[in-house]
Amino acid sequence: MRGYMPPYGEIQFQHLVLMIGFGILAAILVILARGSEIFNLEKDHSEGSGPAKEFGGGVSEGNRPVPLLIWLIFTGYFIWAAAYVIYSGIYGL
């Protein structure tokens, strides 16, 4: 086969996109994890925000809303699982 060139440029571009994409995703996840006090779905902390149970050694459990990071992880997992099942059903992986 004359004139055939392997797609090295496309492979390098895919690696670049994956590195940048995973880097941005990791940064967003760290920001959401660090700001879990600020980024949540329920803004009203006035009712029931005190410690629900006190354990020994200064450890207590609180009654606060679930952080946005946890909701994103749960929904992302279920969306990925549904897409994987549909994709593997169509293409027979």
Backbone as a chain_set.jsonl record, in Angstrom:
{"seq": "MRGYMPPYGEIQFQHLVLMIGFGILAAILVILARGSEIFNLEKDHSEGSGPAKEFGGGVSEGNRPVPLLIWLIFTGYFIWAAAYVIYSGIYGL", "coords": {"N": [[0.82, -1.169, 0.0], [0.877, 1.951, -1.066], [1.467, 5.261, 0.016], [0.023, 5.185, 2.356], [-0.505, 6.363, 5.571], [-0.056, 5.891, 8.973], [-2.422, 6.716, 11.565], [-1.1, 8.638, 13.43], [-1.22, 11.286, 14.249], [-3.905, 11.632, 14.958], [-4.083, 9.892, 17.133], [-2.357, 11.12, 18.954], [-3.784, 13.496, 19.333], [-6.131, 12.492, 20.51], [-5.081, 11.517, 22.939], [-4.219, 13.939, 24.055], [-6.679, 15.285, 24.362], [-7.917, 13.533, 26.178], [-6.164, 13.738, 28.401], [-6.408, 16.482, 29.076], [-9.165, 16.583, 29.507], [-9.552, 14.723, 31.664], [-7.989, 16.002, 33.551], [-9.341, 18.451, 33.927], [-11.772, 17.428, 34.857], [-10.913, 16.175, 37.245], [-10.055, 18.439, 38.645], [-12.493, 19.825, 38.941], [-13.891, 17.988, 40.523], [-12.324, 18.057, 42.863], [-12.702, 20.718, 43.631], [-15.486, 20.682, 44.129], [-15.529, 18.82, 46.219], [-13.987, 20.089, 48.198], [-15.538, 22.355, 48.625], [-17.89, 21.455, 49.809], [-19.418, 22.331, 51.929], [-20.476, 24.664, 50.985], [-21.486, 24.19, 48.357], [-24.304, 22.731, 47.934], [-27.523, 21.14, 47.613], [-29.628, 21.984, 49.193], [-30.276, 24.932, 50.801], [-31.127, 25.798, 53.28], [-30.071, 25.759, 56.459], [-30.97, 26.099, 58.958], [-32.842, 24.578, 60.423], [-32.466, 21.756, 62.335], [-29.674, 21.565, 62.119], [-27.814, 21.051, 64.021], [-25.655, 18.833, 66.009], [-26.547, 15.466, 65.605], [-25.941, 13.15, 66.953], [-23.668, 12.394, 69.506], [-20.423, 11.176, 69.66], [-17.642, 9.53, 71.245], [-14.538, 11.286, 71.935], [-14.814, 13.749, 70.665], [-16.103, 13.436, 68.248], [-18.829, 13.82, 66.178], [-22.015, 13.317, 64.641], [-23.684, 14.993, 62.025], [-26.666, 16.725, 60.915], [-26.996, 17.464, 58.055], [-27.527, 18.67, 54.661], [-27.033, 16.58, 51.732], [-23.938, 16.778, 50.038], [-23.295, 18.4, 46.871], [-21.382, 17.11, 45.31], [-21.631, 14.368, 45.93], [-24.196, 13.836, 44.896], [-23.664, 14.293, 42.169], [-21.8, 12.255, 41.641], [-23.35, 9.933, 42.096], [-25.481, 10.259, 40.173], [-23.946, 10.477, 37.824], [-22.738, 7.95, 37.761], [-24.954, 6.235, 37.375], [-25.93, 7.166, 34.917], [-23.703, 6.596, 33.298], [-23.683, 3.777, 33.56], [-26.145, 3.047, 32.376], [-25.73, 4.036, 29.762], [-23.546, 2.445, 29.025], [-24.669, -0.135, 29.041], [-26.589, 0.134, 27.012], [-24.926, 0.83, 24.825], [-23.234, -1.436, 24.662], [-25.16, -3.323, 24.103], [-26.045, -2.549, 21.573], [-23.705, -2.603, 19.94], [-22.64, -5.072, 20.528], [-20.583, -5.877, 22.479]], "CA": [[0.0, 0.0, 0.0], [1.662, 3.182, -1.141], [0.801, 6.481, 0.433], [-0.748, 5.006, 3.582], [0.175, 6.889, 6.748], [-0.797, 5.56, 10.189], [-3.059, 7.911, 12.152], [-0.404, 9.037, 14.65], [-1.71, 12.599, 14.663], [-5.19, 11.453, 15.634], [-3.836, 9.248, 18.425], [-1.815, 12.149, 19.838], [-4.875, 14.411, 19.66], [-6.999, 11.807, 21.466], [-4.402, 11.518, 24.236], [-4.262, 15.305, 24.554], [-8.044, 15.555, 24.815], [-8.155, 12.749, 27.387], [-5.403, 14.315, 29.516], [-7.027, 17.739, 29.475], [-10.497, 16.274, 30.039], [-9.442, 14.133, 32.998], [-7.455, 17.032, 34.437], [-10.433, 19.37, 34.264], [-12.714, 16.677, 35.688], [-10.324, 16.019, 38.573], [-10.08, 19.752, 39.304], [-13.877, 20.102, 39.322], [-14.229, 17.125, 41.654], [-11.644, 18.565, 44.054], [-13.398, 21.949, 44.023], [-16.759, 20.31, 44.728], [-15.292, 18.151, 47.497], [-13.534, 21.085, 49.17], [-16.617, 23.299, 48.895], [-19.131, 20.733, 50.087], [-20.223, 23.136, 52.851], [-21.109, 25.736, 50.216], [-22.194, 23.646, 47.202], [-25.251, 21.668, 48.212], [-28.811, 21.399, 46.976], [-30.531, 22.611, 50.149], [-29.578, 26.066, 51.386], [-31.628, 26.094, 54.62], [-29.38, 24.988, 57.488], [-31.417, 26.545, 60.27], [-33.574, 23.541, 61.151], [-31.816, 20.455, 62.461], [-28.277, 21.561, 61.69], [-26.959, 20.703, 65.15], [-25.221, 17.435, 66.02], [-27.617, 14.511, 65.85], [-25.465, 12.177, 67.926], [-22.305, 12.675, 69.946], [-19.594, 10.018, 69.922], [-16.487, 9.867, 72.064], [-13.372, 11.881, 71.289], [-15.161, 14.946, 69.899], [-16.677, 13.068, 66.951], [-20.292, 13.881, 66.198], [-22.632, 13.276, 63.316], [-24.541, 16.15, 61.811], [-27.876, 16.554, 60.117], [-26.852, 18.44, 56.993], [-27.891, 18.146, 53.34], [-26.009, 15.838, 51.002], [-23.192, 17.677, 49.15], [-23.531, 18.285, 45.433], [-20.437, 16.137, 44.764], [-22.196, 13.024, 46.067], [-25.277, 13.715, 43.909], [-23.066, 14.175, 40.833], [-21.199, 10.926, 41.51], [-24.434, 8.955, 41.947], [-26.157, 10.393, 38.874], [-22.987, 10.139, 36.77], [-22.568, 6.495, 37.715], [-26.124, 5.595, 36.771], [-25.961, 7.54, 33.496], [-22.662, 5.812, 32.64], [-24.099, 2.374, 33.517], [-27.196, 2.914, 31.363], [-25.117, 4.223, 28.446], [-22.717, 1.276, 28.743], [-25.551, -1.263, 28.699], [-27.173, 0.404, 25.694], [-23.855, 0.764, 23.831], [-22.803, -2.823, 24.474], [-26.265, -4.034, 23.462], [-26.104, -2.201, 20.147], [-22.493, -3.016, 19.23], [-22.289, -6.442, 20.877], [-19.248, -5.988, 23.069]], "C": [[0.879, 1.252, 0.0], [0.827, 4.35, -0.667], [-0.013, 6.342, 1.712], [0.079, 5.49, 4.766], [-0.656, 6.525, 7.98], [-1.325, 6.828, 10.875], [-2.405, 8.352, 13.465], [-0.895, 10.383, 15.161], [-3.021, 12.499, 15.41], [-5.016, 10.828, 17.018], [-3.286, 10.271, 19.416], [-2.895, 13.137, 20.254], [-5.83, 13.778, 20.666], [-6.369, 11.777, 22.855], [-4.417, 12.907, 24.861], [-5.643, 15.642, 25.106], [-8.346, 14.784, 26.093], [-7.418, 13.334, 28.594], [-6.035, 15.601, 30.005], [-8.396, 17.484, 30.095], [-10.44, 15.687, 31.435], [-8.871, 15.131, 33.993], [-8.525, 18.011, 34.874], [-11.452, 18.674, 35.153], [-12.186, 16.496, 37.106], [-10.343, 17.342, 39.334], [-11.486, 20.105, 39.761], [-14.284, 19.254, 40.514], [-13.564, 17.591, 42.947], [-12.328, 19.84, 44.549], [-14.726, 21.628, 44.69], [-16.579, 19.636, 46.077], [-14.87, 19.15, 48.558], [-14.641, 22.063, 49.547], [-17.928, 22.635, 49.216], [-20.008, 21.46, 51.099], [-21.021, 24.187, 52.082], [-22.0, 25.176, 49.111], [-23.062, 22.476, 47.633], [-26.604, 22.068, 47.658], [-29.791, 22.105, 47.899], [-29.774, 23.713, 50.869], [-30.017, 26.359, 52.819], [-30.964, 25.181, 55.636], [-29.932, 25.274, 58.879], [-32.091, 25.436, 61.069], [-32.792, 22.233, 61.162], [-30.368, 20.437, 62.053], [-27.318, 21.221, 62.819], [-26.553, 19.244, 65.097], [-26.362, 16.5, 66.392], [-27.209, 13.498, 66.907], [-24.014, 12.485, 68.247], [-21.593, 11.363, 70.263], [-18.425, 10.453, 70.792], [-15.372, 10.513, 71.265], [-13.686, 13.091, 70.442], [-15.728, 14.661, 68.526], [-18.192, 13.103, 67.079], [-20.806, 13.801, 64.772], [-23.587, 14.448, 63.206], [-25.751, 15.796, 60.97], [-27.87, 17.639, 59.048], [-27.264, 17.834, 55.667], [-26.714, 17.438, 52.667], [-25.277, 16.798, 50.061], [-23.474, 17.379, 47.68], [-22.606, 17.254, 44.797], [-21.006, 14.723, 44.82], [-23.33, 12.821, 45.068], [-24.716, 13.553, 42.505], [-22.437, 12.802, 40.617], [-22.286, 9.873, 41.303], [-25.096, 9.054, 40.581], [-25.217, 10.062, 37.722], [-22.777, 8.647, 36.636], [-23.751, 5.835, 37.024], [-26.28, 5.955, 35.301], [-24.914, 6.737, 32.73], [-23.089, 4.351, 32.511], [-25.171, 2.155, 32.459], [-26.619, 3.061, 29.955], [-24.256, 3.025, 28.064], [-23.563, 0.077, 28.341], [-26.151, -1.071, 27.315], [-26.114, 0.261, 24.602], [-23.419, -0.677, 23.587], [-23.911, -3.678, 23.871], [-26.337, -3.788, 21.965], [-24.911, -2.778, 19.396], [-21.977, -4.396, 19.622], [-20.904, -6.617, 21.441], [-19.139, -7.217, 23.88]], "O": [[1.544, 1.549, 0.992], [-0.375, 4.416, -0.922], [-0.679, 7.294, 2.116], [1.225, 5.076, 4.943], [-1.849, 6.826, 8.021], [-0.718, 7.893, 10.763], [-3.074, 8.43, 14.495], [-0.977, 10.598, 16.37], [-3.229, 13.207, 16.395], [-5.718, 11.191, 17.962], [-3.693, 10.295, 20.578], [-2.924, 13.571, 21.406], [-6.293, 14.456, 21.583], [-7.064, 11.991, 23.848], [-4.607, 13.039, 26.07], [-5.763, 16.216, 26.188], [-8.97, 15.328, 27.004], [-7.982, 13.416, 29.685], [-6.186, 15.801, 31.211], [-8.746, 18.103, 31.1], [-11.198, 16.106, 32.309], [-9.238, 15.105, 35.168], [-8.611, 18.362, 36.05], [-11.945, 19.272, 36.109], [-12.938, 16.65, 38.069], [-10.616, 17.363, 40.534], [-11.66, 20.633, 40.86], [-14.953, 19.746, 41.423], [-14.175, 17.526, 44.013], [-12.512, 20.018, 45.753], [-15.066, 22.231, 45.707], [-17.38, 19.848, 46.987], [-15.335, 19.079, 49.696], [-14.674, 22.549, 50.678], [-18.987, 23.193, 48.927], [-21.218, 21.237, 51.133], [-22.122, 24.555, 52.492], [-23.134, 25.623, 48.938], [-22.588, 21.342, 47.688], [-26.803, 23.221, 47.275], [-30.708, 22.769, 47.417], [-28.738, 23.455, 51.483], [-29.333, 27.108, 53.517], [-31.245, 23.984, 55.685], [-29.421, 24.752, 59.87], [-31.919, 25.37, 62.286], [-32.494, 21.673, 60.107], [-29.86, 19.383, 61.671], [-26.114, 21.113, 62.586], [-27.037, 18.492, 64.251], [-27.059, 16.723, 67.382], [-28.051, 13.036, 67.677], [-23.226, 12.8, 67.356], [-22.093, 10.544, 71.034], [-18.252, 11.647, 71.04], [-15.272, 10.312, 70.055], [-12.893, 13.439, 69.568], [-15.826, 15.576, 67.708], [-18.764, 12.49, 67.98], [-20.115, 14.171, 63.822], [-24.22, 14.843, 64.186], [-25.84, 14.712, 60.395], [-28.631, 18.604, 59.118], [-27.344, 16.611, 55.547], [-25.553, 17.676, 53.0], [-25.928, 17.562, 49.349], [-23.839, 16.264, 47.307], [-22.999, 16.586, 43.84], [-20.876, 13.964, 43.859], [-23.427, 11.759, 44.454], [-25.237, 12.756, 41.725], [-22.533, 12.245, 39.523], [-22.159, 9.015, 40.43], [-25.258, 8.042, 39.899], [-25.632, 9.436, 36.747], [-22.651, 8.131, 35.526], [-23.563, 4.964, 36.174], [-26.722, 5.12, 34.512], [-25.191, 6.247, 31.635], [-22.881, 3.743, 31.462], [-25.112, 1.174, 31.718], [-26.976, 2.3, 29.055], [-24.237, 2.628, 26.899], [-23.216, -0.646, 27.407], [-26.214, -2.017, 26.53], [-26.37, -0.357, 23.568], [-23.254, -1.092, 22.441], [-23.624, -4.664, 23.192], [-26.646, -4.69, 21.187], [-25.078, -3.377, 18.333], [-20.963, -4.841, 19.086], [-20.124, -7.425, 20.935], [-18.085, -7.483, 24.458]]}, "num_chains": 1, "name": "protein.A"}
